[in-house]
Amino acid sequence: MIVLKVTGMGCGSCVSKITKAIQSLDERARVEVDRASGTVSIDSDESAASLSDLVQTLGYGAEIGA
Ligand SMILES: [Cu+2]
């Protein structure tokens, strides 16, 4: 399980944008977003670094770890 601290998720469409982007990288990824705490939990074979980079390319702040 990879946990990212994500900043800038203002609304529900941010959540689905991030979820879809992760699943386009790894279609089997399981993604759980807690927007209140800015926590994105990902069950994926992708590395934490590539997932964090991906979220950053969407325009959000992302940091690895809880
Ligand atoms: Cu939004």
N, CA, C, O and the ligand as a Tripos MOL2 file, in Angstrom:
@<TRIPOS>MOLECULE
protein
  265   263    67     0     0
PROTEIN
NO_CHARGES

@<TRIPOS>ATOM
      1 N           0.8450   -1.2050    0.0000 N.3       1 MET1
      2 CA          0.0000    0.0000    0.0000 C.3       1 MET1
      3 C           0.8720    1.2450    0.0000 C.2       1 MET1
      4 O           1.7750    1.4020    0.8220 O.2       1 MET1
      5 N           0.5730    2.1250   -0.9510 N.am      2 ILE2
      6 CA          1.3120    3.3730   -1.0660 C.3       2 ILE2
      7 C           0.4050    4.4920   -0.5620 C.2       2 ILE2
      8 O          -0.7660    4.5610   -0.9350 O.2       2 ILE2
      9 N           0.9320    5.3470    0.2630 N.am      3 VAL3
     10 CA          0.1380    6.4630    0.7620 C.3       3 VAL3
     11 C           0.7770    7.7670    0.3030 C.2       3 VAL3
     12 O           1.9640    8.0090    0.5230 O.2       3 VAL3
     13 N          -0.0310    8.5930   -0.3330 N.am      4 LEU4
     14 CA          0.4490    9.9090   -0.7530 C.3       4 LEU4
     15 C          -0.3310   10.9750    0.0060 C.2       4 LEU4
     16 O          -1.5380   10.8560    0.2180 O.2       4 LEU4
     17 N           0.3850   12.0150    0.4070 N.am      5 LYS5
     18 CA         -0.2510   13.2020    0.9600 C.3       5 LYS5
     19 C          -0.4170   14.1640   -0.2000 C.2       5 LYS5
     20 O           0.5670   14.6310   -0.7730 O.2       5 LYS5
     21 N          -1.6630   14.4620   -0.5480 N.am      6 VAL6
     22 CA         -1.9250   15.2900   -1.7220 C.3       6 VAL6
     23 C          -2.5960   16.5930   -1.2970 C.2       6 VAL6
     24 O          -3.5540   16.5970   -0.5240 O.2       6 VAL6
     25 N          -2.0680   17.6990   -1.8200 N.am      7 THR7
     26 CA         -2.6790   18.9880   -1.5300 C.3       7 THR7
     27 C          -3.3060   19.5560   -2.7980 C.2       7 THR7
     28 O          -2.8390   19.2900   -3.9050 O.2       7 THR7
     29 N          -4.3610   20.3370   -2.6270 N.am      8 GLY8
     30 CA         -4.9900   21.0220   -3.7440 C.3       8 GLY8
     31 C          -6.2210   20.3370   -4.2900 C.2       8 GLY8
     32 O          -6.7710   20.7680   -5.3040 O.2       8 GLY8
     33 N          -6.6710   19.2610   -3.6260 N.am      9 MET9
     34 CA         -7.8920   18.5860   -4.0810 C.3       9 MET9
     35 C          -9.0930   19.3770   -3.5750 C.2       9 MET9
     36 O          -9.5390   19.1920   -2.4420 O.2       9 MET9
     37 N          -9.6120   20.2630   -4.4290 N.am     10 GLY10
     38 CA        -10.6680   21.1610   -3.9840 C.3      10 GLY10
     39 C         -12.0630   20.5840   -4.0070 C.2      10 GLY10
     40 O         -12.9300   21.0410   -3.2610 O.2      10 GLY10
     41 N         -12.3040   19.5870   -4.8480 N.am     11 CYS11
     42 CA        -13.6650   19.0930   -4.9810 C.3      11 CYS11
     43 C         -13.6690   17.6440   -5.4460 C.2      11 CYS11
     44 O         -12.6210   17.0280   -5.6410 O.2      11 CYS11
     45 N         -14.8640   17.1250   -5.6160 N.am     12 GLY12
     46 CA        -15.0000   15.7290   -6.0020 C.3      12 GLY12
     47 C         -14.4220   15.4200   -7.3700 C.2      12 GLY12
     48 O         -13.9900   14.2940   -7.6160 O.2      12 GLY12
     49 N         -14.4040   16.4070   -8.2760 N.am     13 SER13
     50 CA        -13.8590   16.0890   -9.5940 C.3      13 SER13
     51 C         -12.3430   15.9470   -9.5300 C.2      13 SER13
     52 O         -11.7610   15.2370  -10.3490 O.2      13 SER13
     53 N         -11.6940   16.6030   -8.5790 N.am     14 CYS14
     54 CA        -10.2620   16.3840   -8.3590 C.3      14 CYS14
     55 C         -10.0330   14.9250   -7.9880 C.2      14 CYS14
     56 O          -9.0970   14.2880   -8.4710 O.2      14 CYS14
     57 N         -10.8930   14.4120   -7.1330 N.am     15 VAL15
     58 CA        -10.7710   13.0300   -6.6790 C.3      15 VAL15
     59 C         -10.8850   12.0700   -7.8570 C.2      15 VAL15
     60 O         -10.0940   11.1350   -7.9800 O.2      15 VAL15
     61 N         -11.8830   12.3040   -8.7370 N.am     16 SER16
     62 CA        -12.0380   11.3600   -9.8460 C.3      16 SER16
     63 C         -10.9370   11.5500  -10.8810 C.2      16 SER16
     64 O         -10.5370   10.5880  -11.5360 O.2      16 SER16
     65 N         -10.4420   12.7730  -11.0380 N.am     17 LYS17
     66 CA         -9.3340   13.0280  -11.9670 C.3      17 LYS17
     67 C          -8.0830   12.2520  -11.5320 C.2      17 LYS17
     68 O          -7.4200   11.6060  -12.3440 O.2      17 LYS17
     69 N          -7.7830   12.3320  -10.2460 N.am     18 ILE18
     70 CA         -6.6070   11.6390   -9.7090 C.3      18 ILE18
     71 C          -6.8000   10.1210   -9.8070 C.2      18 ILE18
     72 O          -5.8930    9.3910  -10.2060 O.2      18 ILE18
     73 N          -7.9870    9.6690   -9.4380 N.am     19 THR19
     74 CA         -8.2650    8.2330   -9.4880 C.3      19 THR19
     75 C          -8.1240    7.6990  -10.9090 C.2      19 THR19
     76 O          -7.5040    6.6570  -11.1210 O.2      19 THR19
     77 N          -8.6960    8.4080  -11.8860 N.am     20 LYS20
     78 CA         -8.6340    7.9530  -13.2770 C.3      20 LYS20
     79 C          -7.2090    7.9630  -13.8050 C.2      20 LYS20
     80 O          -6.8070    7.0560  -14.5340 O.2      20 LYS20
     81 N          -6.4490    8.9780  -13.4410 N.am     21 ALA21
     82 CA         -5.0630    9.0560  -13.9250 C.3      21 ALA21
     83 C          -4.2550    7.8740  -13.3910 C.2      21 ALA21
     84 O          -3.4640    7.2750  -14.1190 O.2      21 ALA21
     85 N          -4.4580    7.5470  -12.1270 N.am     22 ILE22
     86 CA         -3.7310    6.4210  -11.5370 C.3      22 ILE22
     87 C          -4.1520    5.1220  -12.2150 C.2      22 ILE22
     88 O          -3.3190    4.2630  -12.5040 O.2      22 ILE22
     89 N          -5.4510    4.9860  -12.4650 N.am     23 GLN23
     90 CA         -5.9210    3.7550  -13.0870 C.3      23 GLN23
     91 C          -5.5790    3.6740  -14.5710 C.2      23 GLN23
     92 O          -5.6260    2.5890  -15.1490 O.2      23 GLN23
     93 N          -5.2360    4.7960  -15.1990 N.am     24 SER24
     94 CA         -4.7830    4.7000  -16.5850 C.3      24 SER24
     95 C          -3.3220    4.2610  -16.6300 C.2      24 SER24
     96 O          -2.8610    3.7200  -17.6350 O.2      24 SER24
     97 N          -2.6010    4.4950  -15.5420 N.am     25 LEU25
     98 CA         -1.2250    4.0120  -15.4290 C.3      25 LEU25
     99 C          -1.2280    2.5230  -15.0650 C.2      25 LEU25
    100 O          -0.4370    1.7400  -15.5910 O.2      25 LEU25
    101 N          -2.1180    2.1570  -14.1720 N.am     26 ASP26
    102 CA         -2.2350    0.7660  -13.7140 C.3      26 ASP26
    103 C          -3.7180    0.4690  -13.5510 C.2      26 ASP26
    104 O          -4.3340    0.8300  -12.5480 O.2      26 ASP26
    105 N          -4.2790   -0.1930  -14.5540 N.am     27 GLU27
    106 CA         -5.7340   -0.3870  -14.5510 C.3      27 GLU27
    107 C          -6.2350   -1.2250  -13.3830 C.2      27 GLU27
    108 O          -7.4200   -1.1930  -13.0510 O.2      27 GLU27
    109 N          -5.3400   -1.9660  -12.7680 N.am     28 ARG28
    110 CA         -5.7720   -2.7860  -11.6250 C.3      28 ARG28
    111 C          -5.5770   -2.0830  -10.2840 C.2      28 ARG28
    112 O          -5.8710   -2.6520   -9.2330 O.2      28 ARG28
    113 N          -5.0870   -0.8620  -10.3210 N.am     29 ALA29
    114 CA         -4.8200   -0.1460   -9.0710 C.3      29 ALA29
    115 C          -6.1170    0.0950   -8.3010 C.2      29 ALA29
    116 O          -7.1550    0.4110   -8.8810 O.2      29 ALA29
    117 N          -6.0300   -0.0590   -7.0000 N.am     30 ARG30
    118 CA         -7.1580    0.3120   -6.1420 C.3      30 ARG30
    119 C          -6.7840    1.6330   -5.4820 C.2      30 ARG30
    120 O          -5.7110    1.7670   -4.8940 O.2      30 ARG30
    121 N          -7.6720    2.5910   -5.5880 N.am     31 VAL31
    122 CA         -7.3710    3.9420   -5.1140 C.3      31 VAL31
    123 C          -8.4370    4.3740   -4.1270 C.2      31 VAL31
    124 O          -9.6330    4.2810   -4.4030 O.2      31 VAL31
    125 N          -7.9920    4.8460   -2.9740 N.am     32 GLU32
    126 CA         -8.9290    5.3990   -2.0040 C.3      32 GLU32
    127 C          -8.4840    6.8040   -1.6570 C.2      32 GLU32
    128 O          -7.3320    7.0330   -1.2870 O.2      32 GLU32
    129 N          -9.4140    7.7470   -1.7830 N.am     33 VAL33
    130 CA         -9.0660    9.1390   -1.5260 C.3      33 VAL33
    131 C          -9.8530    9.6520   -0.3360 C.2      33 VAL33
    132 O         -11.0780    9.5450   -0.2930 O.2      33 VAL33
    133 N          -9.1420   10.2050    0.6230 N.am     34 ASP34
    134 CA         -9.7950   10.9010    1.7330 C.3      34 ASP34
    135 C          -9.4560   12.3820    1.5560 C.2      34 ASP34
    136 O          -8.3940   12.8520    1.9640 O.2      34 ASP34
    137 N         -10.3980   13.1000    0.9320 N.am     35 ARG35
    138 CA        -10.1170   14.4800    0.5810 C.3      35 ARG35
    139 C          -9.9370   15.3610    1.8220 C.2      35 ARG35
    140 O          -9.1450   16.3030    1.8010 O.2      35 ARG35
    141 N         -10.6630   15.0630    2.8920 N.am     36 ALA36
    142 CA        -10.5680   15.8690    4.1100 C.3      36 ALA36
    143 C          -9.1430   15.8870    4.6620 C.2      36 ALA36
    144 O          -8.6490   16.9250    5.1020 O.2      36 ALA36
    145 N          -8.4910   14.7280    4.6330 N.am     37 SER37
    146 CA         -7.1320   14.6590    5.1770 C.3      37 SER37
    147 C          -6.0800   14.7660    4.0780 C.2      37 SER37
    148 O          -4.8860   14.8390    4.3690 O.2      37 SER37
    149 N          -6.5150   14.7760    2.8140 N.am     38 GLY38
    150 CA         -5.5610   14.8450    1.7090 C.3      38 GLY38
    151 C          -4.7670   13.5690    1.5300 C.2      38 GLY38
    152 O          -3.6440   13.5860    1.0260 O.2      38 GLY38
    153 N          -5.3600   12.4630    1.9470 N.am     39 THR39
    154 CA         -4.6540   11.1940    1.8640 C.3      39 THR39
    155 C          -5.1630   10.3620    0.6920 C.2      39 THR39
    156 O          -6.3650   10.1360    0.5460 O.2      39 THR39
    157 N          -4.2320    9.9140   -0.1340 N.am     40 VAL40
    158 CA         -4.5830    9.0270   -1.2430 C.3      40 VAL40
    159 C          -3.8600    7.7030   -1.0060 C.2      40 VAL40
    160 O          -2.6300    7.6530   -1.0190 O.2      40 VAL40
    161 N          -4.6180    6.6430   -0.7920 N.am     41 SER41
    162 CA         -4.0560    5.3210   -0.5580 C.3      41 SER41
    163 C          -4.1980    4.5180   -1.8380 C.2      41 SER41
    164 O          -5.2800    4.4330   -2.4180 O.2      41 SER41
    165 N          -3.0940    3.9310   -2.2680 N.am     42 ILE42
    166 CA         -3.0780    3.2410   -3.5580 C.3      42 ILE42
    167 C          -2.5050    1.8450   -3.3970 C.2      42 ILE42
    168 O          -1.4340    1.6450   -2.8250 O.2      42 ILE42
    169 N          -3.2590    0.8830   -3.9230 N.am     43 ASP43
    170 CA         -2.7930   -0.4890   -3.9590 C.3      43 ASP43
    171 C          -2.3990   -0.7570   -5.4090 C.2      43 ASP43
    172 O          -3.2620   -0.9520   -6.2650 O.2      43 ASP43
    173 N          -1.0840   -0.7660   -5.6850 N.am     44 SER44
    174 CA         -0.6110   -0.8460   -7.0600 C.3      44 SER44
    175 C           0.8080   -1.3770   -7.0870 C.2      44 SER44
    176 O           1.5450   -1.2880   -6.1050 O.2      44 SER44
    177 N           1.1810   -1.9400   -8.2520 N.am     45 ASP45
    178 CA          2.5620   -2.3790   -8.4280 C.3      45 ASP45
    179 C           3.4670   -1.2400   -8.8870 C.2      45 ASP45
    180 O           4.6890   -1.3880   -8.9290 O.2      45 ASP45
    181 N           2.8610   -0.1010   -9.2300 N.am     46 GLU46
    182 CA          3.6800    1.0510   -9.6130 C.3      46 GLU46
    183 C           4.4530    1.5520   -8.3950 C.2      46 GLU46
    184 O           4.0420    1.3400   -7.2540 O.2      46 GLU46
    185 N           5.5770    2.2210   -8.6550 N.am     47 SER47
    186 CA          6.3610    2.7310   -7.5290 C.3      47 SER47
    187 C           5.7130    3.9810   -6.9500 C.2      47 SER47
    188 O           4.9940    4.7070   -7.6370 O.2      47 SER47
    189 N           5.9840    4.2090   -5.6790 N.am     48 ALA48
    190 CA          5.4620    5.4020   -5.0170 C.3      48 ALA48
    191 C           5.9340    6.6550   -5.7370 C.2      48 ALA48
    192 O           5.1860    7.6250   -5.8630 O.2      48 ALA48
    193 N           7.1810    6.6330   -6.2110 N.am     49 ALA49
    194 CA          7.7340    7.8160   -6.8830 C.3      49 ALA49
    195 C           6.9910    8.1120   -8.1830 C.2      49 ALA49
    196 O           6.7050    9.2720   -8.4810 O.2      49 ALA49
    197 N           6.6720    7.0640   -8.9670 N.am     50 SER50
    198 CA          5.9990    7.3490  -10.2340 C.3      50 SER50
    199 C           4.5590    7.7890   -9.9890 C.2      50 SER50
    200 O           4.0290    8.6050  -10.7440 O.2      50 SER50
    201 N           3.9210    7.2670   -8.9520 N.am     51 LEU51
    202 CA          2.5580    7.7010   -8.6330 C.3      51 LEU51
    203 C           2.5460    9.1460   -8.1340 C.2      51 LEU51
    204 O           1.6590    9.9310   -8.4700 O.2      51 LEU51
    205 N           3.5390    9.4700   -7.3350 N.am     52 SER52
    206 CA          3.6540   10.8310   -6.8270 C.3      52 SER52
    207 C           3.9130   11.8170   -7.9710 C.2      52 SER52
    208 O           3.3240   12.8970   -8.0150 O.2      52 SER52
    209 N           4.8000   11.4340   -8.8940 N.am     53 ASP53
    210 CA          5.0810   12.2790  -10.0720 C.3      53 ASP53
    211 C           3.8140   12.4810  -10.8950 C.2      53 ASP53
    212 O           3.5310   13.5860  -11.3550 O.2      53 ASP53
    213 N           3.0610   11.4080  -11.0730 N.am     54 LEU54
    214 CA          1.8300   11.4770  -11.8610 C.3      54 LEU54
    215 C           0.8520   12.4890  -11.2580 C.2      54 LEU54
    216 O           0.2890   13.3240  -11.9670 O.2      54 LEU54
    217 N           0.6620   12.4000   -9.9540 N.am     55 VAL55
    218 CA         -0.2690   13.3200   -9.2880 C.3      55 VAL55
    219 C           0.2270   14.7620   -9.4300 C.2      55 VAL55
    220 O          -0.5670   15.6890   -9.5900 O.2      55 VAL55
    221 N           1.5440   14.9350   -9.3690 N.am     56 GLN56
    222 CA          2.1030   16.2800   -9.5170 C.3      56 GLN56
    223 C           1.9020   16.8220  -10.9300 C.2      56 GLN56
    224 O           1.6820   18.0200  -11.1080 O.2      56 GLN56
    225 N           1.9760   15.9420  -11.9420 N.am     57 THR57
    226 CA          1.7750   16.4370  -13.3020 C.3      57 THR57
    227 C           0.3300   16.8930  -13.5170 C.2      57 THR57
    228 O           0.0570   17.6570  -14.4430 O.2      57 THR57
    229 N          -0.5950   16.4340  -12.6730 N.am     58 LEU58
    230 CA         -1.9790   16.8950  -12.7640 C.3      58 LEU58
    231 C          -2.1560   18.2560  -12.0910 C.2      58 LEU58
    232 O          -3.2230   18.8640  -12.1810 O.2      58 LEU58
    233 N          -1.1180   18.7250  -11.4240 N.am     59 GLY59
    234 CA         -1.1730   20.0460  -10.8170 C.3      59 GLY59
    235 C          -1.3990   20.0620   -9.3200 C.2      59 GLY59
    236 O          -1.6850   21.1120   -8.7440 O.2      59 GLY59
    237 N          -1.2730   18.9090   -8.6880 N.am     60 TYR60
    238 CA         -1.4480   18.8420   -7.2380 C.3      60 TYR60
    239 C          -0.0940   18.6970   -6.5540 C.2      60 TYR60
    240 O           0.8970   18.3170   -7.1770 O.2      60 TYR60
    241 N          -0.0740   19.0010   -5.2820 N.am     61 GLY61
    242 CA          1.1160   18.7280   -4.4990 C.3      61 GLY61
    243 C           1.0290   17.2950   -4.0260 C.2      61 GLY61
    244 O          -0.0390   16.8430   -3.6120 O.2      61 GLY61
    245 N           2.1420   16.5680   -4.0790 N.am     62 ALA62
    246 CA          2.1190   15.1760   -3.6380 C.3      62 ALA62
    247 C           3.4060   14.8510   -2.9140 C.2      62 ALA62
    248 O           4.5020   15.2130   -3.3420 O.2      62 ALA62
    249 N           3.2380   14.1630   -1.8120 N.am     63 GLU63
    250 CA          4.3680   13.7790   -0.9880 C.3      63 GLU63
    251 C           4.1650   12.3350   -0.5820 C.2      63 GLU63
    252 O           3.0530   11.9380   -0.2360 O.2      63 GLU63
    253 N           5.2170   11.5510   -0.6190 N.am     64 ILE64
    254 CA          5.0970   10.1430   -0.2600 C.3      64 ILE64
    255 C           5.1030    9.9810    1.2520 C.2      64 ILE64
    256 O           5.9070   10.5990    1.9500 O.2      64 ILE64
    257 N           4.2040    9.1490    1.7490 N.am     65 GLY65
    258 CA          4.1600    8.8730    3.1750 C.3      65 GLY65
    259 C           2.9160    9.4320    3.8110 C.2      65 GLY65
    260 O           2.2680   10.3230    3.2610 O.2      65 GLY65
    261 N           2.5820    8.9050    4.9800 N.am     66 ALA66
    262 CA          1.3180    9.2820    5.6080 C.3      66 ALA66
    263 C           1.3510   10.6180    6.3050 C.2      66 ALA66
    264 O           0.3440   11.0430    6.8720 O.2      66 ALA66
    265 CU        -11.6810   19.7490   -7.9530 Cu       67 CU67
@<TRIPOS>BOND
     1     1     2 1
     2     2     3 1
     3     3     4 2
     4     3     5 am
     5     5     6 1
     6     6     7 1
     7     7     8 2
     8     7     9 am
     9     9    10 1
    10    10    11 1
    11    11    12 2
    12    11    13 am
    13    13    14 1
    14    14    15 1
    15    15    16 2
    16    15    17 am
    17    17    18 1
    18    18    19 1
    19    19    20 2
    20    19    21 am
    21    21    22 1
    22    22    23 1
    23    23    24 2
    24    23    25 am
    25    25    26 1
    26    26    27 1
    27    27    28 2
    28    27    29 am
    29    29    30 1
    30    30    31 1
    31    31    32 2
    32    31    33 am
    33    33    34 1
    34    34    35 1
    35    35    36 2
    36    35    37 am
    37    37    38 1
    38    38    39 1
    39    39    40 2
    40    39    41 am
    41    41    42 1
    42    42    43 1
    43    43    44 2
    44    43    45 am
    45    45    46 1
    46    46    47 1
    47    47    48 2
    48    47    49 am
    49    49    50 1
    50    50    51 1
    51    51    52 2
    52    51    53 am
    53    53    54 1
    54    54    55 1
    55    55    56 2
    56    55    57 am
    57    57    58 1
    58    58    59 1
    59    59    60 2
    60    59    61 am
    61    61    62 1
    62    62    63 1
    63    63    64 2
    64    63    65 am
    65    65    66 1
    66    66    67 1
    67    67    68 2
    68    67    69 am
    69    69    70 1
    70    70    71 1
    71    71    72 2
    72    71    73 am
    73    73    74 1
    74    74    75 1
    75    75    76 2
    76    75    77 am
    77    77    78 1
    78    78    79 1
    79    79    80 2
    80    79    81 am
    81    81    82 1
    82    82    83 1
    83    83    84 2
    84    83    85 am
    85    85    86 1
    86    86    87 1
    87    87    88 2
    88    87    89 am
    89    89    90 1
    90    90    91 1
    91    91    92 2
    92    91    93 am
    93    93    94 1
    94    94    95 1
    95    95    96 2
    96    95    97 am
    97    97    98 1
    98    98    99 1
    99    99   100 2
   100    99   101 am
   101   101   102 1
   102   102   103 1
   103   103   104 2
   104   103   105 am
   105   105   106 1
   106   106   107 1
   107   107   108 2
   108   107   109 am
   109   109   110 1
   110   110   111 1
   111   111   112 2
   112   111   113 am
   113   113   114 1
   114   114   115 1
   115   115   116 2
   116   115   117 am
   117   117   118 1
   118   118   119 1
   119   119   120 2
   120   119   121 am
   121   121   122 1
   122   122   123 1
   123   123   124 2
   124   123   125 am
   125   125   126 1
   126   126   127 1
   127   127   128 2
   128   127   129 am
   129   129   130 1
   130   130   131 1
   131   131   132 2
   132   131   133 am
   133   133   134 1
   134   134   135 1
   135   135   136 2
   136   135   137 am
   137   137   138 1
   138   138   139 1
   139   139   140 2
   140   139   141 am
   141   141   142 1
   142   142   143 1
   143   143   144 2
   144   143   145 am
   145   145   146 1
   146   146   147 1
   147   147   148 2
   148   147   149 am
   149   149   150 1
   150   150   151 1
   151   151   152 2
   152   151   153 am
   153   153   154 1
   154   154   155 1
   155   155   156 2
   156   155   157 am
   157   157   158 1
   158   158   159 1
   159   159   160 2
   160   159   161 am
   161   161   162 1
   162   162   163 1
   163   163   164 2
   164   163   165 am
   165   165   166 1
   166   166   167 1
   167   167   168 2
   168   167   169 am
   169   169   170 1
   170   170   171 1
   171   171   172 2
   172   171   173 am
   173   173   174 1
   174   174   175 1
   175   175   176 2
   176   175   177 am
   177   177   178 1
   178   178   179 1
   179   179   180 2
   180   179   181 am
   181   181   182 1
   182   182   183 1
   183   183   184 2
   184   183   185 am
   185   185   186 1
   186   186   187 1
   187   187   188 2
   188   187   189 am
   189   189   190 1
   190   190   191 1
   191   191   192 2
   192   191   193 am
   193   193   194 1
   194   194   195 1
   195   195   196 2
   196   195   197 am
   197   197   198 1
   198   198   199 1
   199   199   200 2
   200   199   201 am
   201   201   202 1
   202   202   203 1
   203   203   204 2
   204   203   205 am
   205   205   206 1
   206   206   207 1
   207   207   208 2
   208   207   209 am
   209   209   210 1
   210   210   211 1
   211   211   212 2
   212   211   213 am
   213   213   214 1
   214   214   215 1
   215   215   216 2
   216   215   217 am
   217   217   218 1
   218   218   219 1
   219   219   220 2
   220   219   221 am
   221   221   222 1
   222   222   223 1
   223   223   224 2
   224   223   225 am
   225   225   226 1
   226   226   227 1
   227   227   228 2
   228   227   229 am
   229   229   230 1
   230   230   231 1
   231   231   232 2
   232   231   233 am
   233   233   234 1
   234   234   235 1
   235   235   236 2
   236   235   237 am
   237   237   238 1
   238   238   239 1
   239   239   240 2
   240   239   241 am
   241   241   242 1
   242   242   243 1
   243   243   244 2
   244   243   245 am
   245   245   246 1
   246   246   247 1
   247   247   248 2
   248   247   249 am
   249   249   250 1
   250   250   251 1
   251   251   252 2
   252   251   253 am
   253   253   254 1
   254   254   255 1
   255   255   256 2
   256   255   257 am
   257   257   258 1
   258   258   259 1
   259   259   260 2
   260   259   261 am
   261   261   262 1
   262   262   263 1
   263   263   264 2
@<TRIPOS>SUBSTRUCTURE
     1 MET1         2 RESIDUE 1 A MET
     2 ILE2         6 RESIDUE 1 A ILE
     3 VAL3        10 RESIDUE 1 A VAL
     4 LEU4        14 RESIDUE 1 A LEU
     5 LYS5        18 RESIDUE 1 A LYS
     6 VAL6        22 RESIDUE 1 A VAL
     7 THR7        26 RESIDUE 1 A THR
     8 GLY8        30 RESIDUE 1 A GLY
     9 MET9        34 RESIDUE 1 A MET
    10 GLY10       38 RESIDUE 1 A GLY
    11 CYS11       42 RESIDUE 1 A CYS
    12 GLY12       46 RESIDUE 1 A GLY
    13 SER13       50 RESIDUE 1 A SER
    14 CYS14       54 RESIDUE 1 A CYS
    15 VAL15       58 RESIDUE 1 A VAL
    16 SER16       62 RESIDUE 1 A SER
    17 LYS17       66 RESIDUE 1 A LYS
    18 ILE18       70 RESIDUE 1 A ILE
    19 THR19       74 RESIDUE 1 A THR
    20 LYS20       78 RESIDUE 1 A LYS
    21 ALA21       82 RESIDUE 1 A ALA
    22 ILE22       86 RESIDUE 1 A ILE
    23 GLN23       90 RESIDUE 1 A GLN
    24 SER24       94 RESIDUE 1 A SER
    25 LEU25       98 RESIDUE 1 A LEU
    26 ASP26      102 RESIDUE 1 A ASP
    27 GLU27      106 RESIDUE 1 A GLU
    28 ARG28      110 RESIDUE 1 A ARG
    29 ALA29      114 RESIDUE 1 A ALA
    30 ARG30      118 RESIDUE 1 A ARG
    31 VAL31      122 RESIDUE 1 A VAL
    32 GLU32      126 RESIDUE 1 A GLU
    33 VAL33      130 RESIDUE 1 A VAL
    34 ASP34      134 RESIDUE 1 A ASP
    35 ARG35      138 RESIDUE 1 A ARG
    36 ALA36      142 RESIDUE 1 A ALA
    37 SER37      146 RESIDUE 1 A SER
    38 GLY38      150 RESIDUE 1 A GLY
    39 THR39      154 RESIDUE 1 A THR
    40 VAL40      158 RESIDUE 1 A VAL
    41 SER41      162 RESIDUE 1 A SER
    42 ILE42      166 RESIDUE 1 A ILE
    43 ASP43      170 RESIDUE 1 A ASP
    44 SER44      174 RESIDUE 1 A SER
    45 ASP45      178 RESIDUE 1 A ASP
    46 GLU46      182 RESIDUE 1 A GLU
    47 SER47      186 RESIDUE 1 A SER
    48 ALA48      190 RESIDUE 1 A ALA
    49 ALA49      194 RESIDUE 1 A ALA
    50 SER50      198 RESIDUE 1 A SER
    51 LEU51      202 RESIDUE 1 A LEU
    52 SER52      206 RESIDUE 1 A SER
    53 ASP53      210 RESIDUE 1 A ASP
    54 LEU54      214 RESIDUE 1 A LEU
    55 VAL55      218 RESIDUE 1 A VAL
    56 GLN56      222 RESIDUE 1 A GLN
    57 THR57      226 RESIDUE 1 A THR
    58 LEU58      230 RESIDUE 1 A LEU
    59 GLY59      234 RESIDUE 1 A GLY
    60 TYR60      238 RESIDUE 1 A TYR
    61 GLY61      242 RESIDUE 1 A GLY
    62 ALA62      246 RESIDUE 1 A ALA
    63 GLU63      250 RESIDUE 1 A GLU
    64 ILE64      254 RESIDUE 1 A ILE
    65 GLY65      258 RESIDUE 1 A GLY
    66 ALA66      262 RESIDUE 1 A ALA
    67 CU67       265 GROUP 0 **** ****
